[in-house]
């Protein structure tokens, strides 16, 4: 019978926190499949199979005395710093590339854009705090042995890493569509989602600008996933990294992209900038996160979108 293997909780928290700005953190109190071969003890409570184990004693000694409050502050700074680096870096690259290629905004347009960016950053700071609390919750659950995170890639088979990654994306997309559409209900919109839509022309800064209730829902979804679904750390980092990249790309407004941007590479069933930017301009359509399936099935897809998925169609929309 395999043994549950333990390791310092902060390592997963650091790994996930630095992976994306919407990270919920994690820990190293891993669990392996009870049918997998018995692990080999590697010291510090970390048990591994035939794969090599890292020496974590230095990290363990440096973090073992940290308090829950201090860990929460560190997670908050990691998540917020990640957001500032990814969103700010993307915005800087867009502006650098756009010099001489995109129309220069008028003073009034620039003022509205800058006000929108400041608003998005303020919301993102609150979101970072919410996700830091969720990260702390995951750390606690992991310490109690209540998550399904595992360390050995062969515990469920290498194929499961890829399958579970896709399965979580599909599940997250379905939950996001349902909650996103619910937050657009007139009774909830003002309190749960209005802040995210303050700008009709989003930027990478908008990618993490959740209203607090929506941030709580998104964070709790990730907590439930790690509590219920067996996930390797690689899979969890891949899912969270996908969230970050997808959110930033989808919030690049068409006005900041070249007319020849290859929107068609996203395909008919994957959401890209052209799809999500229409949602910010027409809030009654396009509620999905990764895939267009639910918008198509629930008749919330813009009628002209399918025909526009192509180099010429989407490019003309951006003009």
N, C-alpha and C positions, 0 to 999 in steps of 0.2 A: 504494500500500500504506500502510495506516495505521501510525502509530508508537505504540509504548507510551509513555504519558505518566506522568511522575513528579512527585511533590510531597512536601512534608515528611510523614514518617510520622506525626508526633504528632497531626495534625489529625483523622484518622479515629479514632485512639485516644481523643482527647478527646470527639469527637462520640458515639461508641458508648458510651464509659464513662459519659458523663453521660446517655445515653438510658435505660439500665436498669442495675440492680444486677447482672444476670447477664451483663453484656457481656463478650465476649472481646476487645474492642478491635479495632483495625484499623490501617490506614495509608493514606497517599495515594500509594503506588506503584501506580497503577491500570493496568488493561489494557483496551484497547478491542478490539472485534471487528475482525479483520484485513480484513474486507470493508467496513467503514464508511468514510466519507469521511475523508481525511487531516486530522488535527487542526491547529489553528492554535496556534503557540507563544505562550504568554502570560507567559513569564518564570518564574524559579524552578523550571524543569523541569516546570511545569504546562502541559499542552496541552489545548485545548478545541476543540470544533467551533464552530458558529455561536452557541452559547450563551455568555453573558458569564462570565468567570473572575474569581474574587475575588483581591484583592491580599493575598497571604499572606506578604509579605516580613517584616513586623514579627513575626509568629508564628514564622517560620522563624529569624530572628536570635535570638529569645528562647529557643528550644528546641534549636537546632542543636548546642549544646555539651553537652546532657544525656547522661549515661551510661545504660547499660542498667539498672543497678541503680536509679538515680534514677527512670527512667521506670517501672520495675516498682513502686516505692513509690508513685509518683503514681497509677498505675492502680489499685493496691490501695486507696488512700484514696478515689479517685473511686467505685469499685465499692461499697466499704463505706459511704461517705457516702450514695450513692444508696439503698442498702438501708435505712439508718437513717431517711432522709427519707420514703421511700415507705411502708415498713412502719409506722414510727412515726406518720407523719401519718394513715395509714388507721386505725390503732388509736385514735388520739386522736379522730378524727371519729366512729368507732363508739361510743366511750365517751361522747362528748358527746351524740350522738343518743340513746343508750340510757338516759340518765338519766330515770327515771320511766316508761320504756316497757318495760324488761326487768327480770326479777326481780333483786333485789339479792343478790349471792353471799354465802354464809355466810363467816365468817372462815377456815374450813378450805378452802372452795372457792377463796377469794381467794389463800390461801397456795399451793395447788397450781397455780393459774393463773400466779402470779408466778414460781414456780420453773420452770414450763414455759417461760415467756417468756425467762428468763435462760438456760436451756439452749439455746433456739432461737437466741438472739443469739450465744452462744459458737460453735455450729455454723456460723452464718452468717459469722462472722469467718474461720473456716477456709475456708469456701467462697469468700469474697472473695479469699483468698490464692491458691487454686487457679485461679480465673478470671483473676486478674491474671497468673499464669504463662502461662496459655493466651493472654492478650492479648499478652504478650511474644513468644510463639511466632508468633502471627499477624504481628506487626510484623517479625519476622525473615524469615518466609516472604515477606512482601510486599516486603521489601528485596531478596530474591533473585528476585523476579518469579514466585513460585510460588503466588500466589492468583489467583482469577478475578474479583476486585473490579474494577469499572469505573466511570468518572465520567460519561461522556456518556449521557444518557437515550436518545438516538436510536441508540446503538451497536447495540442489539438490537431497537429499537422500543419505543415507550411501552407497548404491550400486554404486553410481556414482563415489565415491572416488576410488574404485577399478577399475571400468571400465575406468575412465579417465587416471589412472596410466598406464594401459596396452595400451590404445590408444596412449598416448604420446610416449611410448617406440616403438611401431610399426611405428609411424610417424617419430620419430627420426632415427630409423634404416633405413628407406627408404631414408630419406634425406642424412644421412651419407653415405650410399652406393653410391648414385648418385654423391655427391660432392667428396668423396674419390676417386672414379674411375676417375672423371674429373681431379682431381689434379695429377693423374698419367699420364695425357697426356703429351707428350714430350714438348709441348710449355709452360706448367704450372708447371711441376714437379720440376724444379730447384728452382723456386721462391716460391712455395706453399707447398712442401711436402718433399723435399730432406733431410732437417735437421732431420726429424723424422726417416728417414731410414738410418741415418749415421751408426748405429750399426746394424749388421745382427743378433745379439744375444741380444734382448732387456732385460731390467730389469724393476722393478717397477718404477725406475726413468724416464723411457721413457713414462709413462702413461699420462703425462701432457705436453710432449715436442712437442707442435705444432709449426710449422712455423707460423709467424705472420699473413699472409693472412688466413690460415686455422683456427687459433684461432679466428679471426674476424667472419668468417662464422659460426663457432660453437656457439659463444657467441650470435650472432644476431638471430640464430635459437631459442635459449632459450628466448630471449627478445620477439620475435614474438609469441611464444607459450603462454607466460603469458599475452600478449596483446589480443590474439584472442580466447583462449580456457579457459573456466571457470575451475579454478583449486583451490582446497582447499590447504592450506599451507602444510598439511600432505602429499598430493599427490606430491606437488612440491619438498619437501624435500626427499620423497621416490625416485622420478625420479633422482634427482641429486646425491643422495647417491648410487643408482644403477650404475650411470655413473662412479663414483669413484671406487667402488669395482670391477666392470667389467673391467675397464681399467687397474687396477693394476693386477688382475688375468690374463688377457689376455696377459700382457707383462712380464709374468714370463717365461723366455725361457725354452725350454724342457731340456736343459743341467742342469738347476738348480732344476729340479723336479725328484723325484724317478721314477724308471721304472714302479712301481706299482701304480702310481698316478691314481685315478679313473676317467680318462677322460670320460669314458662311462656314468658317472652320468650327464654330460652335455647334453647327448642325441644327436640324429641325427640333431635336428633343433636349438640347442643352441650353440653359439660360446664360445669356451674355449681356453686354452693355446695352445693346439695342432693345432687348426684351425688358430689362428691369428699369431702364430710364423712361420707358413709356409708362411704367407704373407711377413714377414720380410726377409725370406730366398729366396722367389720367389715372387717378387713384382707384378707379373702379375695375381695373384690369390688372392681370399679371401679378399673382400673389405667391408664385412658387419661389424656391430657393436655388435648386440645382437643375431641375428638370421641368420641362413644359407640360408634362403629362397631365397633372392635376388641373392646370388652367384649361387644357384642351378638353378634358373629361367633364369639368364643371362649368364649361361655357363662360369662362372669364378671360379668355384669350382675345386680344384685339383682333378684329376681323381681318385687318389688312396685314397682320404680322406674318402669317405663313407665307404669303406671296412675296413678302419683302426679304425673306431670308436668302440673301444672295448678295454678291458684290455690288450690283447696280441698285437693287431695291433698297437695302439698308443705307447705302451711301447717300442716296437721294434724300432719305429721311433726315440724315444728319445735317443737310445743307439748310 
